[in-house]
């Protein structure tokens, strides 16, 4: 599998990158976000929301697990960090197969419930403002998406 890398020099660049991705997203797309606390997962998600035309302020769903926003496509923003039992059926598949885009923070915690195809995005802190993004496409849809982004 090909891994695509991109470096951001600050939150504005991260937002612009996320907005570029959002413009290419379709219903049923699933993005998995991994990164340490403060790496920029919510900043990235805010950029996706802007790119989807969402006007509402996006915040981390840490204590609610799932937040929904509405724009060109619905955005289902999940933070599964605090889940007690990864085998508990919370209906994630309904979101993955829904009419919107799903973003899952800390997705490795629900690995057994994830769809077969998705775009995995890992964010690494390499400086105060700099972040390295590693995109790993799982499935043809996401391979094509990455190829379009990194032309």
Secondary structure, 3 states (H helix, E strand, C coil): CCEEEEEECCHHHHHHHHHHHHCCCCCCCEEEEECCCCCCHHHHHHHHHHHCCCCCCCCCCCCCCEEEEECCCEEEEEECCCCCCCCCCCCHHHHHCCCCEEEEECHHHHHHHCCCCEEEEEEEECCCCCEEEEEEEECHHHHHHHHHHCC
